[in-house]
Each structure stands twice: as C-alpha cells, then as structure tokens.
Amino acid sequence: MRVVSHFVFKSAVGLILAGLAVPALALADKIVVGQSVELSGQATGKEGMLGAQLFFNWINTSQGGVNGRKIELITYDDQRDPQKTKDNTLKLIKDDHAVALLGYRSTPTVQAVLPLLEKNKIPLVAPFSGSQSLYKPMHPYVFNLRASYQDEAAKMVESVALMQIKNIAILYQDDAFGKDGLAGFEKHLGARQIKASAIAKYDRKDLNVDAAVTTIMAANPAAILMACTPSACADFIKKVKTAGRLPQFMMLSNVNSEEFFSSLGKLGRGVGVIQVMPAPRNIGVPVVREFQHALKASSNPPPVTSAVLEGFIAAKLLAEGIRRSGANLSPQKLVSALESMNDFDLGGITLQYGSSQHNGSNFVEMSIVDQNGKMMR
C-alpha cells in the first residue's frame, strides 16, 4: 500500500549535459520524503503519517513548499514487519529518490533499516521510537525528536514513587522495544531500592496477554508499568479491570492514538500515559497553534491526537532542515543542516542537535485519561 500526501504532476524532464546525466534530486520540481509505517493495523503509525501530511500540505498550499519546491510524502505500509520495512526503504531510496526518511514507527522495524541509512547516507528524521539503540551510541543518520523510553521509564517510576507505591509489577512485549522498556523500569526502580513484585511478558507475534494477566494478578500490585503495543495494552487493562482489580496502569508514549483510547472506553479512566509532546489542544504552545491553524485550513482534517501532533512537528523539523540546506538539496547537505539546529526553538520545543548530538528534545510528562477517554494534563 502506498499513500502520497501531495501530488504535483508536471512533465518529467530528462536533461543530459556533456554526456552526463544530471542527478534526479537536482532536476526534481518537488522534494520527496519517504516513510514506511504500519497502515493496515494499529493506528499510531497512521496517525503520525496524517500529521506529517497535514504539515506538508499546509506549507505547500500556503507557502509554495520549501525553497520554491513542494514536498511530497510517500508512505508504504510495512505491517510492522522488519523485512517489509527494509524492502520499502530501498524502494523509497532507489526508485522514489527520497531525500530523507521520516517518522518510522516500531523499534524492531527502525533497527532493521539502520544499516541501510549508513550504506545509502540518508537521514531518518524523528522515528516514533524511544529505543535506547537509537540514542546511544549516536547514529550518524538518525535524528531523534522525542525523548527516549529510558527517559519515559524514569518519569513513570518517579510518578509511582511520589504516590508512595511499593508493590509494582511490570508487563513488557518480548522484543527489542519491550526489553528496552523493561531495562528502564528495572534500572530506575533499582535506584529507589524497589524490586518489581512480578514481571510478565507476551509474544509480539500473537499479542496474547492471558498468561501475563494471571502472573501479574497473582502479585496483586498497586501499580503496573507497561511497555506494550496499544492493542495488547488495551486487552490487558480490560481483562484486569473486568476481574475487579484496579491498580494504577502506566504506559509508555507509544500507545498514544485515538484508536487506543476509544478501544478502552470507560475502562480507560485513570490510566496513566507518558507524553513526549505538548498537549495537542494547548494553544499556549506556538507549534500547537500552528497545528490548530493547519487543521482549520484542511478540507479533511485528521483527529486531534498526540500521535498526529507528533507527526506534524516531525514534518516541521524536517522542513526546517530542508530550508537550511538551500537550493542544491542532497541527503548529506540535509544531515549538515539538521546538525546546525542547536538551541533551535521549533515553537515551544527546543532542539539540541550538533555533530555529536542527535537527540532533539527531552520533554516528558505524565498524563491521566479521564472518564471520557481524553487526556488530562
């Protein structure tokens, strides 16, 4: 499945000067940005794509794009399959001539393409993953926008500590993402001399949490720290609450999507979810005001969620890098341009990029779901 956010059809021009073909990027009347995310399953990747589309369509219409060229986002569905992600990435680079990759989601799929980034010298901007493998050691072609899962884990542990909760259980997905979350939970709990009363996992392939429910309920924890995909998190919460237990559930930011909160319904009340972006309706933040303006200007606006806002901000970040790259855009010039964004205010989010620093923001806060399935800040 391929989705293109903005279509600009003009006659293709093939120029040959002195027997040498001019590079495709130099000839293009548009700038192609590539993306591979899950579109056919869980909603977070799709919502991130919609946010990026919203931003690109907005600047294409209102400003004529960037440096006189419109931006086209090409997105392929990878169904969270690492091999499909690799295949999509090669197609985006070789066939679609993408100058950058944007907003990939899911730790295993992002990890799968890291060698391709280095081999093809193309940047991946703002992956929707906080995996430590993307932060330390710094990858030369990965530019993180969000805080890491380790930062999120620290905030979760701080929150339960403030509530003076000692009986804490952990649920994690048995893959690179879940293990990263588990490591963060154990590290920060250990720093407070707290040991989890139960640790349970489930298989990424079938998302069956029944055994994990049994294991964790046997410990009767007062709080459960969770590193799981949205559907597995929702299933787990429903089963525990239906059984009459009411622990404090706390989840990493990866679950943020309209689909996740809707699936919980009234059972979502009181659930804690980490946020790595400002609230999408907080117009006191400049970039959120821009987001709201773009929504009003759109003929088919996406839902107002944290994931959509993150996609919007990620696209704004990439567009600024493209602007700084100038007329002769190339992936390597874009890398240098992004690295020049030190202490850069993206509209209420300050970035700290540099030649030895690709971790943009460390914004992290806890929010709670109200009785209507909305986030309280």
SEPA-615939 format. One record per atom (N, C-alpha, C): residue in one letter; x, y, z. Coordinates in steps of 0.1 Angstrom, whole numbers, padded with zeros to 4 digits, always signed. Example, Ala and Ser with C-alpha at 12.3 -4.5 7.8 and 13.67 -1.06 7.14 Angstrom:
SEPA-615939
a+0132-0057+0078;a+0123-0045+0078;a+0132-0033+0078;s+0128-0022+0071;s+0137-0011+0071;s+0129+0000+0079;
//
This chain:
SEPA-615939
m+0008-0012+0000;m+0000+0000+0000;m+0009+0012+0000;r+0006+0022-0009;r+0014+0034-0010;r+0004+0046-0008;v+0008+0055+0000;v+0000+0067+0002;v+0009+0079-0002;v+0004+0088-0010;v+0011+0100-0013;v+0003+0112-0009;s+0010+0121-0001;s+0003+0132+0006;s+0000+0143-0003;h+0009+0146-0013;h+0006+0158-0021;h+0011+0155-0035;f+0002+0156-0045;f+0005+0152-0058;f+0009+0164-0066;v+0020+0164-0072;v+0024+0175-0081;v+0029+0169-0094;f+0020+0169-0104;f+0023+0162-0117;f+0027+0172-0127;k+0040+0172-0131;k+0045+0180-0142;k+0052+0171-0151;s+0055+0175-0163;s+0062+0167-0172;s+0076+0164-0167;a+0080+0151-0168;a+0093+0147-0164;a+0103+0152-0174;v+0114+0158-0169;v+0124+0163-0179;v+0137+0156-0177;g+0142+0150-0188;g+0154+0143-0187;g+0165+0151-0194;l+0174+0157-0187;l+0184+0165-0193;l+0198+0158-0193;i+0205+0158-0203;i+0219+0153-0204;i+0228+0164-0209;l+0237+0167-0200;l+0247+0178-0204;l+0261+0172-0205;a+0267+0174-0217;a+0280+0169-0219;a+0281+0154-0217;g+0270+0147-0220;g+0270+0133-0219;g+0268+0127-0205;l+0266+0137-0195;l+0265+0132-0181;l+0250+0135-0177;a+0244+0125-0171;a+0230+0127-0166;a+0231+0136-0153;v+0221+0146-0153;v+0220+0154-0141;v+0213+0146-0130;p+0218+0146-0117;p+0212+0138-0107;p+0197+0141-0105;a+0189+0130-0102;a+0175+0132-0101;a+0170+0142-0091;l+0177+0143-0080;l+0173+0153-0070;l+0175+0167-0075;a+0185+0169-0083;a+0188+0183-0088;a+0177+0187-0098;l+0171+0178-0105;l+0161+0181-0115;l+0147+0182-0110;a+0145+0175-0099;a+0131+0174-0094;a+0125+0188-0091;d+0112+0189-0095;d+0104+0201-0092;d+0097+0199-0078;k+0100+0188-0072;k+0094+0185-0059;k+0105+0178-0050;i+0102+0178-0037;i+0111+0171-0028;i+0104+0159-0022;v+0110+0148-0024;v+0103+0135-0020;v+0109+0131-0006;v+0099+0129+0003;v+0102+0124+0017;v+0096+0110+0018;g+0103+0100+0023;g+0099+0087+0023;g+0095+0082+0037;q+0086+0073+0038;q+0081+0068+0051;q+0076+0053+0049;s+0080+0045+0059;s+0075+0031+0060;s+0069+0029+0074;v+0056+0028+0075;v+0050+0025+0088;v+0038+0016+0086;e+0033+0011+0098;e+0021+0002+0097;e+0009+0010+0095;l+0002+0008+0083;l-0010+0015+0080;l-0022+0006+0081;s-0020-0007+0080;s-0031-0017+0079;s-0035-0022+0093;g-0028-0019+0104;g-0030-0024+0117;g-0033-0013+0127;q-0024-0013+0137;q-0026-0003+0148;q-0024+0011+0143;a-0031+0020+0150;a-0034+0034+0144;a-0023+0044+0146;t-0013+0041+0155;t-0004+0052+0159;t+0005+0056+0147;g+0010+0046+0139;g+0018+0049+0127;g+0010+0057+0117;k-0003+0053+0115;k-0011+0060+0105;k-0014+0075+0110;e-0016+0076+0123;e-0019+0090+0128;e-0006+0099+0127;g+0005+0093+0129;g+0018+0101+0127;g+0019+0105+0112;m+0016+0096+0103;m+0016+0099+0089;m+0006+0111+0085;l-0006+0110+0091;l-0016+0120+0088;l-0011+0134+0093;g-0004+0134+0105;g+0001+0147+0110;g+0012+0152+0101;a+0021+0144+0096;a+0031+0149+0086;a+0024+0154+0073;q+0015+0146+0068;q+0008+0151+0056;q+0001+0164+0058;l-0005+0166+0070;l-0012+0179+0074;l-0002+0190+0072;f+0010+0188+0078;f+0020+0199+0078;f+0025+0202+0063;f+0028+0192+0056;f+0034+0193+0043;f+0023+0200+0033;n+0011+0195+0034;n+0000+0201+0026;n-0002+0215+0030;w-0001+0219+0042;w-0003+0232+0047;w+0008+0242+0041;i+0020+0238+0042;i+0031+0247+0037;i+0031+0247+0022;n+0028+0235+0016;n+0027+0235+0001;n+0017+0245-0004;t+0005+0246+0003;t-0006+0254-0001;t-0003+0269+0003;s+0001+0271+0015;s+0003+0285+0020;s+0016+0291+0016;q+0027+0283+0014;q+0040+0289+0012;q+0046+0284-0001;g+0040+0276-0008;g+0046+0270-0020;g+0056+0260-0018;g+0056+0254-0006;g+0066+0244-0002;g+0078+0250+0005;v+0090+0245+0002;v+0102+0250+0009;v+0112+0253-0002;n+0118+0265-0002;n+0128+0269-0012;n+0122+0268-0026;g+0109+0271-0027;g+0103+0271-0040;g+0099+0257-0046;r+0100+0247-0038;r+0097+0233-0042;r+0087+0227-0032;k+0077+0220-0038;k+0067+0214-0029;k+0072+0200-0024;i+0067+0197-0012;i+0072+0184-0006;i+0061+0173-0008;e+0066+0162-0012;e+0057+0150-0014;e+0061+0139-0004;l+0052+0135+0004;l+0054+0124+0013;l+0049+0111+0007;i+0058+0102+0005;i+0054+0088+0000;i+0055+0079+0012;t+0044+0072+0015;t+0043+0063+0026;t+0039+0049+0021;y+0047+0039+0026;y+0044+0025+0023;y+0040+0018+0036;d+0031+0008+0035;d+0027+0000+0046;d+0037-0011+0049;d+0042-0012+0061;d+0051-0023+0063;d+0046-0034+0073;q+0033-0031+0078;q+0027-0041+0087;q+0035-0045+0099;r+0044-0036+0103;r+0053-0038+0114;r+0062-0050+0112;d+0065-0053+0099;d+0073-0064+0095;d+0087-0059+0091;p+0098-0062+0099;p+0111-0056+0096;p+0116-0058+0082;q+0113-0070+0076;q+0117-0072+0062;q+0110-0063+0053;k+0097-0062+0055;k+0089-0053+0046;k+0094-0038+0047;t+0098-0035+0060;t+0104-0021+0062;t+0117-0019+0054;k+0125-0029+0054;k+0137-0028+0046;k+0134-0027+0031;d+0125-0036+0026;d+0122-0035+0012;d+0116-0022+0008;n+0107-0016+0017;n+0101-0003+0014;n+0111+0008+0014;t+0121+0007+0023;t+0131+0017+0024;t+0140+0017+0012;l+0144+0006+0007;l+0152+0005-0005;l+0144+0011-0017;k+0131+0008-0018;k+0123+0013-0028;k+0122+0029-0027;l+0120+0034-0015;l+0120+0048-0014;l+0133+0055-0018;i+0144+0049-0015;i+0157+0054-0018;i+0160+0053-0033;k+0159+0041-0038;k+0163+0038-0052;k+0153+0042-0062;d+0140+0039-0060;d+0130+0042-0070;d+0124+0056-0069;d+0121+0060-0056;d+0114+0072-0054;d+0123+0084-0052;h+0136+0081-0050;h+0146+0092-0049;h+0143+0101-0037;a+0139+0095-0025;a+0136+0103-0013;a+0149+0109-0009;v+0148+0122-0004;v+0160+0129+0001;v+0162+0126+0016;a+0151+0121+0022;a+0151+0118+0037;a+0140+0109+0040;l+0141+0102+0051;l+0131+0093+0056;l+0125+0099+0069;l+0112+0097+0071;l+0106+0104+0082;l+0096+0095+0090;g+0097+0096+0103;g+0087+0091+0112;g+0084+0076+0111;y+0094+0068+0109;y+0092+0053+0110;y+0088+0050+0124;r+0080+0039+0125;r+0075+0036+0139;r+0077+0021+0142;s+0080+0018+0154;s+0082+0004+0159;s+0097+0001+0160;t+0102-0002+0172;t+0116-0004+0174;t+0123-0014+0165;p+0117-0026+0164;p+0123-0036+0155;p+0124-0032+0140;t+0114-0025+0135;t+0115-0021+0121;t+0125-0010+0119;v+0126-0001+0129;v+0136+0010+0128;v+0150+0004+0129;q+0152-0005+0138;q+0165-0012+0139;q+0169-0019+0126;a+0159-0024+0119;a+0162-0032+0107;a+0168-0023+0096;v+0164-0010+0096;v+0169-0002+0085;v+0182+0006+0088;l+0187+0005+0101;l+0198+0013+0104;l+0210+0011+0095;p+0213-0002+0091;p+0225-0004+0082;p+0222+0003+0068;l+0209+0003+0064;l+0206+0009+0051;l+0208+0024+0051;l+0206+0031+0063;l+0208+0045+0064;l+0223+0048+0062;e+0231+0041+0068;e+0246+0043+0067;e+0251+0040+0053;k+0246+0029+0048;k+0251+0025+0034;k+0247+0035+0024;n+0235+0041+0025;n+0230+0050+0015;n+0231+0065+0019;k+0237+0067+0031;k+0240+0080+0036;k+0227+0089+0035;i+0216+0084+0041;i+0204+0092+0041;i+0198+0093+0055;p+0193+0105+0059;p+0189+0106+0073;p+0175+0101+0075;l+0173+0095+0087;l+0159+0092+0092;l+0156+0102+0103;v+0146+0110+0101;v+0142+0121+0110;v+0130+0117+0118;a+0131+0119+0131;a+0120+0117+0141;a+0113+0104+0140;p+0121+0093+0142;p+0114+0080+0143;p+0105+0080+0155;f+0093+0073+0154;f+0084+0072+0165;f+0088+0060+0174;s+0100+0061+0179;s+0105+0051+0188;s+0115+0058+0198;g+0115+0054+0210;g+0124+0059+0220;g+0134+0049+0224;s+0137+0039+0216;s+0146+0028+0219;s+0160+0034+0222;q+0166+0029+0232;q+0180+0033+0236;q+0190+0031+0224;s+0187+0021+0216;s+0196+0017+0205;s+0197+0029+0195;l+0187+0038+0195;l+0187+0049+0186;l+0193+0062+0192;y+0197+0061+0205;y+0202+0072+0212;y+0216+0071+0216;k+0220+0059+0220;k+0234+0057+0225;k+0238+0043+0220;p+0250+0043+0212;p+0257+0054+0207;p+0250+0062+0197;m+0253+0074+0194;m+0246+0082+0184;m+0248+0076+0171;h+0237+0075+0163;h+0237+0070+0150;h+0239+0082+0140;p+0249+0082+0131;p+0251+0094+0123;p+0240+0098+0114;y+0230+0090+0111;y+0219+0093+0102;y+0206+0092+0109;v+0205+0091+0122;v+0192+0092+0129;v+0191+0105+0137;f+0180+0112+0135;f+0178+0124+0142;f+0165+0123+0151;n+0167+0120+0164;n+0156+0118+0172;n+0149+0131+0176;l+0136+0131+0176;l+0129+0143+0181;l+0124+0141+0195;r+0119+0129+0198;r+0112+0127+0211;r+0123+0122+0221;a+0119+0123+0234;a+0127+0117+0245;a+0127+0102+0244;s+0137+0096+0250;s+0139+0081+0249;s+0130+0074+0259;y+0128+0061+0256;y+0120+0053+0265;y+0126+0052+0279;q+0139+0054+0280;q+0146+0054+0293;q+0142+0066+0301;d+0141+0078+0294;d+0135+0090+0300;d+0121+0088+0305;e+0113+0081+0296;e+0099+0079+0300;e+0098+0070+0312;a+0106+0059+0312;a+0106+0050+0323;a+0110+0057+0336;a+0119+0066+0336;a+0123+0074+0347;a+0111+0082+0353;k+0104+0088+0344;k+0092+0096+0348;k+0081+0087+0354;m+0079+0075+0348;m+0069+0066+0353;m+0073+0061+0368;v+0085+0058+0370;v+0090+0054+0383;v+0089+0065+0393;e+0092+0077+0388;e+0091+0089+0397;e+0077+0091+0401;s+0067+0089+0392;s+0053+0091+0395;s+0048+0081+0405;v+0052+0068+0404;v+0047+0058+0414;v+0054+0061+0427;a+0066+0065+0427;a+0073+0068+0439;a+0067+0080+0447;l+0062+0090+0439;l+0055+0101+0446;l+0042+0097+0452;m+0036+0086+0446;m+0024+0081+0452;m+0027+0071+0463;q+0040+0069+0466;q+0044+0060+0477;q+0040+0046+0475;i+0040+0042+0462;i+0036+0028+0459;i+0048+0019+0459;k+0048+0008+0465;k+0060-0001+0466;k+0057-0014+0458;n+0045-0019+0458;n+0041-0031+0451;n+0039-0028+0437;i+0049-0030+0429;i+0049-0026+0414;i+0052-0038+0406;a+0044-0040+0395;a+0046-0051+0386;a+0050-0045+0372;i+0055-0053+0363;i+0059-0049+0350;i+0054-0058+0339;l+0048-0053+0329;l+0044-0060+0317;l+0052-0055+0305;y+0058-0064+0298;y+0065-0060+0286;y+0063-0069+0274;q+0065-0064+0262;q+0064-0071+0250;q+0078-0078+0248;d+0078-0091+0244;d+0091-0098+0243;d+0097-0095+0229;d+0103-0083+0228;d+0111-0079+0216;d+0120-0067+0220;a+0126-0062+0211;a+0136-0051+0214;a+0129-0039+0221;f+0118-0035+0217;f+0110-0024+0223;f+0107-0027+0237;g+0101-0039+0240;g+0097-0042+0253;g+0108-0044+0263;k+0119-0050+0258;k+0131-0052+0266;k+0137-0039+0270;d+0137-0030+0261;d+0142-0016+0264;d+0134-0010+0275;g+0121-0011+0274;g+0113-0006+0285;g+0115-0013+0298;l+0116-0026+0298;l+0119-0034+0310;l+0132-0030+0316;a+0143-0028+0308;a+0156-0024+0313;a+0154-0010+0320;g+0147-0001+0314;g+0145+0012+0320;g+0137+0011+0333;f+0127+0003+0334;f+0119+0002+0346;f+0128-0004+0357;e+0135-0014+0354;e+0143-0021+0365;e+0154-0011+0369;k+0160-0004+0360;k+0171+0005+0364;k+0166+0016+0373;h+0155+0022+0370;h+0150+0033+0378;h+0143+0028+0391;l+0137+0017+0391;l+0132+0011+0403;l+0143+0007+0413;g+0154+0001+0407;g+0165-0002+0415;g+0172+0010+0422;a+0172+0021+0414;a+0178+0033+0420;a+0171+0038+0433;r+0158+0033+0434;r+0150+0037+0446;r+0148+0025+0455;q+0157+0015+0453;q+0156+0003+0461;q+0143-0004+0461;i+0137-0005+0449;i+0124-0011+0447;i+0126-0023+0437;k+0121-0034+0441;k+0121-0046+0432;k+0107-0049+0427;a+0105-0052+0414;a+0092-0055+0409;a+0087-0068+0416;s+0074-0068+0420;s+0068-0079+0426;s+0064-0090+0416;a+0063-0086+0403;a+0060-0096+0393;a+0065-0089+0379;i+0070-0098+0371;i+0074-0094+0357;i+0068-0104+0348;a+0060-0099+0338;a+0054-0108+0328;a+0056-0103+0314;k+0057-0112+0305;k+0058-0108+0291;k+0048-0115+0282;y+0047-0110+0270;y+0038-0117+0260;y+0045-0117+0246;d+0041-0125+0237;d+0048-0127+0224;d+0043-0116+0215;r+0052-0109+0208;r+0048-0099+0198;r+0040-0105+0187;k+0042-0117+0184;k+0036-0123+0172;k+0021-0126+0174;d+0016-0129+0186;d+0002-0132+0188;d-0005-0122+0197;l+0003-0114+0205;l-0002-0104+0214;l-0012-0110+0225;n-0010-0123+0228;n-0018-0129+0238;n-0013-0126+0252;v-0021-0119+0260;v-0017-0115+0273;v-0023-0123+0284;d-0030-0134+0281;d-0037-0141+0292;d-0027-0146+0303;a-0016-0152+0299;a-0006-0157+0309;a-0001-0146+0317;a+0002-0134+0311;a+0007-0123+0318;a-0003-0117+0328;v-0016-0118+0324;v-0026-0113+0333;v-0026-0122+0346;t-0026-0135+0344;t-0025-0144+0355;t-0014-0142+0364;t-0002-0141+0358;t+0011-0139+0366;t+0010-0126+0374;i+0006-0115+0368;i+0006-0102+0375;i-0005-0101+0385;m-0017-0106+0382;m-0028-0106+0392;m-0025-0113+0404;a-0017-0124+0403;a-0013-0132+0415;a-0005-0124+0425;a+0003-0113+0420;a+0011-0105+0428;a+0003-0093+0434;n-0010-0091+0429;n-0019-0081+0434;n-0012-0067+0435;p-0005-0062+0424;p+0003-0050+0425;p-0006-0038+0426;a-0001-0027+0432;a-0008-0014+0433;a-0006-0006+0420;a+0005-0009+0413;a+0008-0002+0400;a+0014-0012+0391;i+0012-0010+0378;i+0018-0018+0367;i+0024-0009+0357;l+0037-0011+0355;l+0044-0003+0345;l+0044-0011+0332;m+0041-0005+0321;m+0038-0013+0309;m+0045-0008+0296;a+0052-0018+0290;a+0059-0015+0277;a+0053-0025+0267;c+0042-0020+0261;c+0034-0029+0252;c+0028-0022+0240;t+0024-0029+0230;t+0018-0022+0219;t+0003-0018+0223;p-0003-0009+0216;p-0016-0004+0220;p-0027-0015+0222;s-0028-0024+0213;s-0038-0034+0214;s-0036-0043+0225;a-0023-0047+0228;a-0020-0056+0239;a-0022-0049+0252;c-0018-0036+0253;c-0020-0028+0265;c-0035-0027+0268;a-0043-0024+0258;a-0058-0023+0260;a-0064-0036+0264;d-0060-0047+0258;d-0065-0060+0262;d-0062-0064+0276;f-0050-0061+0280;f-0045-0064+0294;f-0053-0056+0304;i-0055-0043+0301;i-0062-0034+0311;i-0077-0039+0312;k-0083-0042+0301;k-0097-0047+0301;k-0098-0060+0310;k-0089-0069+0308;k-0090-0082+0315;k-0087-0080+0330;v-0078-0071+0334;v-0075-0069+0348;v-0087-0062+0354;k-0092-0051+0348;k-0103-0044+0354;k-0116-0052+0354;t-0118-0060+0344;t-0130-0068+0344;t-0130-0078+0355;a-0118-0082+0359;a-0116-0092+0370;a-0118-0085+0384;g-0120-0072+0384;g-0123-0065+0396;g-0110-0058+0403;r-0099-0059+0396;r-0087-0053+0401;r-0085-0038+0396;l-0080-0029+0404;l-0079-0015+0400;l-0065-0010+0403;p-0055-0016+0398;p-0041-0010+0400;p-0040+0003+0392;q-0029+0010+0394;q-0026+0022+0386;q-0018+0017+0374;f-0024+0018+0362;f-0017+0014+0350;f-0009+0026+0345;m+0003+0023+0340;m+0011+0034+0335;m+0018+0029+0322;m+0017+0036+0311;m+0022+0032+0298;m+0032+0041+0292;l+0040+0036+0283;l+0049+0044+0275;l+0041+0052+0265;s+0047+0061+0259;s+0040+0070+0249;s+0036+0064+0236;n+0041+0052+0233;n+0039+0046+0220;n+0024+0042+0219;v+0016+0042+0229;v+0002+0038+0228;v-0007+0050+0224;n-0001+0062+0223;n-0010+0074+0221;n-0016+0073+0207;s-0029+0071+0207;s-0037+0071+0194;s-0052+0072+0198;e-0059+0078+0189;e-0074+0078+0191;e-0080+0064+0193;e-0075+0055+0184;e-0080+0041+0184;e-0077+0035+0198;f-0066+0037+0204;f-0063+0031+0217;f-0072+0036+0228;f-0074+0049+0229;f-0083+0054+0239;f-0098+0050+0237;s-0102+0050+0224;s-0116+0046+0221;s-0118+0032+0224;s-0108+0023+0222;s-0110+0009+0225;s-0111+0006+0240;l-0106+0015+0248;l-0107+0013+0263;l-0121+0018+0268;g-0126+0028+0261;g-0139+0033+0266;g-0138+0038+0280;k-0148+0035+0288;k-0148+0040+0302;k-0138+0032+0311;l-0133+0021+0306;l-0123+0013+0314;l-0109+0021+0313;g-0108+0031+0305;g-0096+0038+0304;g-0094+0049+0315;r-0105+0051+0322;r-0104+0062+0333;r-0093+0059+0343;g-0084+0069+0345;g-0074+0068+0355;g-0061+0062+0350;v-0061+0057+0337;v-0048+0051+0331;v-0038+0063+0329;g-0026+0060+0332;g-0015+0070+0330;g-0007+0067+0317;v-0005+0077+0310;v+0002+0076+0297;v+0013+0087+0296;i+0025+0083+0293;i+0036+0093+0292;i+0034+0101+0279;q+0036+0114+0279;q+0036+0122+0268;q+0050+0128+0265;v+0053+0128+0252;v+0066+0134+0248;v+0065+0146+0239;m+0052+0150+0238;m+0049+0162+0230;m+0039+0170+0238;p+0038+0183+0235;p+0028+0191+0242;p+0014+0186+0240;a+0004+0190+0248;a-0010+0186+0246;a-0014+0192+0232;p-0021+0184+0224;p-0025+0189+0211;p-0035+0200+0210;r-0041+0203+0222;r-0051+0215+0222;r-0045+0226+0230;n-0033+0226+0235;n-0027+0236+0243;n-0021+0247+0234;i-0030+0257+0230;i-0026+0267+0221;i-0016+0277+0227;g-0013+0276+0240;g-0003+0284+0246;g+0011+0280+0240;v+0012+0269+0234;v+0025+0265+0228;v+0025+0268+0213;p+0034+0276+0208;p+0034+0281+0194;p+0032+0271+0183;v+0039+0259+0185;v+0037+0249+0174;v+0023+0242+0174;v+0017+0242+0186;v+0004+0237+0187;v-0006+0247+0181;r-0004+0260+0182;r-0012+0270+0175;r-0011+0268+0160;e+0001+0265+0155;e+0003+0262+0141;e-0005+0250+0137;f-0004+0240+0145;f-0011+0227+0143;f-0026+0230+0142;q-0032+0238+0151;q-0046+0241+0150;q-0050+0250+0138;h-0041+0259+0134;h-0043+0266+0121;h-0044+0257+0109;a-0034+0248+0109;a-0034+0238+0098;a-0046+0229+0097;l-0051+0225+0109;l-0063+0217+0110;l-0075+0225+0104;k-0076+0238+0108;k-0087+0246+0103;k-0087+0248+0088;a-0074+0249+0082;a-0072+0251+0068;a-0074+0238+0060;s-0075+0227+0066;s-0076+0214+0059;s-0090+0210+0056;s-0092+0206+0044;s-0106+0201+0039;s-0109+0188+0045;n-0099+0180+0050;n-0102+0167+0056;n-0092+0165+0067;p-0095+0172+0078;p-0085+0172+0090;p-0085+0159+0097;p-0073+0155+0101;p-0071+0142+0109;p-0076+0144+0123;p-0077+0134+0131;p-0081+0135+0145;p-0071+0143+0153;v-0075+0150+0163;v-0066+0158+0172;v-0060+0149+0183;t-0049+0142+0180;t-0043+0133+0190;t-0028+0137+0191;s-0022+0131+0201;s-0008+0133+0204;s+0000+0127+0192;a-0004+0116+0187;a+0004+0110+0176;a+0003+0119+0163;v-0008+0124+0160;v-0010+0133+0149;v-0001+0146+0151;l-0001+0151+0163;l+0007+0163+0165;l+0022+0160+0164;e+0026+0148+0169;e+0040+0144+0168;e+0044+0143+0153;g+0035+0138+0145;g+0038+0137+0130;g+0039+0151+0124;f+0031+0160+0128;f+0031+0174+0124;f+0044+0181+0128;i+0048+0179+0140;i+0061+0185+0145;i+0073+0179+0138;a+0072+0166+0136;a+0083+0159+0129;a+0085+0165+0115;a+0074+0167+0108;a+0074+0173+0095;a+0080+0187+0095;k+0076+0195+0105;k+0081+0208+0106;k+0096+0208+0108;l+0101+0199+0116;l+0115+0197+0119;l+0123+0195+0106;l+0118+0185+0098;l+0124+0181+0085;l+0124+0193+0076;a+0112+0200+0075;a+0111+0211+0066;a+0121+0222+0069;e+0124+0224+0082;e+0134+0234+0086;e+0148+0230+0081;g+0151+0217+0083;g+0163+0212+0078;g+0165+0213+0063;i+0154+0211+0055;i+0154+0213+0041;i+0156+0227+0037;r+0150+0236+0044;r+0151+0251+0042;r+0166+0255+0043;r+0172+0250+0054;r+0186+0253+0057;r+0196+0247+0047;s+0192+0237+0040;s+0200+0230+0030;s+0202+0238+0018;g+0193+0248+0015;g+0194+0256+0003;g+0189+0250-0010;a+0193+0255-0021;a+0187+0251-0034;a+0193+0238-0038;n+0205+0235-0036;n+0211+0222-0041;n+0210+0211-0030;l+0198+0207-0028;l+0195+0198-0017;l+0200+0184-0020;s+0206+0178-0010;s+0211+0164-0010;s+0209+0158+0004;p+0209+0145+0005;p+0208+0139+0018;p+0219+0143+0028;q+0232+0144+0022;q+0243+0148+0031;q+0242+0163+0035;k+0238+0171+0026;k+0236+0185+0030;k+0225+0187+0040;l+0215+0178+0039;l+0204+0178+0049;l+0209+0174+0063;v+0218+0164+0063;v+0224+0160+0076;v+0231+0172+0082;s+0239+0179+0075;s+0247+0190+0080;s+0237+0201+0085;a+0227+0203+0077;a+0217+0214+0081;a+0210+0210+0094;l+0206+0198+0096;l+0200+0194+0108;l+0209+0195+0120;e+0222+0192+0118;e+0232+0193+0128;e+0235+0208+0132;s+0231+0217+0124;s+0233+0231+0127;s+0222+0237+0136;m+0211+0228+0139;m+0200+0233+0147;m+0202+0231+0162;n+0212+0238+0167;n+0215+0238+0181;n+0208+0249+0189;d+0201+0245+0200;d+0193+0255+0207;d+0182+0262+0198;f+0177+0253+0189;f+0167+0259+0179;f+0153+0257+0185;d+0145+0267+0185;d+0131+0267+0190;d+0122+0263+0179;l+0116+0251+0180;l+0107+0246+0169;l+0093+0251+0172;g+0091+0260+0182;g+0078+0265+0185;g+0073+0260+0199;g+0082+0262+0208;g+0079+0257+0222;g+0086+0244+0225;i+0093+0238+0215;i+0102+0226+0217;i+0116+0230+0213;t+0125+0230+0222;t+0139+0234+0219;t+0147+0222+0215;l+0154+0222+0204;l+0162+0211+0199;l+0177+0214+0202;q+0184+0203+0204;q+0198+0205+0208;q+0207+0196+0199;y+0205+0197+0186;y+0213+0190+0176;y+0227+0195+0175;g+0236+0187+0170;g+0250+0191+0167;g+0257+0179+0161;s+0270+0180+0157;s+0277+0170+0150;s+0279+0157+0159;s+0278+0159+0172;s+0279+0148+0181;s+0267+0146+0190;q+0256+0152+0186;q+0243+0152+0193;q+0231+0151+0184;h+0224+0140+0184;h+0213+0139+0175;h+0200+0136+0183;n+0200+0139+0196;n+0188+0137+0204;n+0182+0151+0206;g+0170+0153+0200;g+0165+0166+0200;g+0159+0172+0213;s+0148+0165+0218;s+0141+0170+0229;s+0141+0160+0240;n+0140+0165+0253;n+0139+0156+0264;n+0126+0158+0272;f+0116+0164+0265;f+0103+0167+0271;f+0096+0154+0275;v+0092+0153+0287;v+0085+0141+0292;v+0075+0145+0303;e+0063+0141+0302;e+0053+0143+0313;e+0043+0132+0314;m+0037+0131+0326;m+0027+0120+0327;m+0013+0127+0326;s+0004+0120+0319;s-0010+0125+0318;s-0019+0113+0322;i-0031+0117+0326;i-0041+0107+0330;i-0053+0108+0321;v-0059+0096+0318;v-0071+0095+0310;v-0083+0098+0319;d-0092+0107+0314;d-0104+0110+0322;d-0116+0100+0318;q-0128+0103+0324;q-0139+0093+0322;q-0144+0093+0307;n-0140+0104+0300;n-0144+0104+0286;n-0134+0100+0276;g-0123+0094+0281;g-0113+0089+0272;g-0104+0100+0267;k-0103+0111+0274;k-0095+0122+0270;k-0084+0124+0280;m-0073+0130+0275;m-0061+0131+0283;m-0062+0144+0292;m-0059+0142+0305;m-0059+0153+0314;m-0044+0156+0316;r-0040+0169+0316;r-0026+0173+0318;r-0024+0179+0331;
//
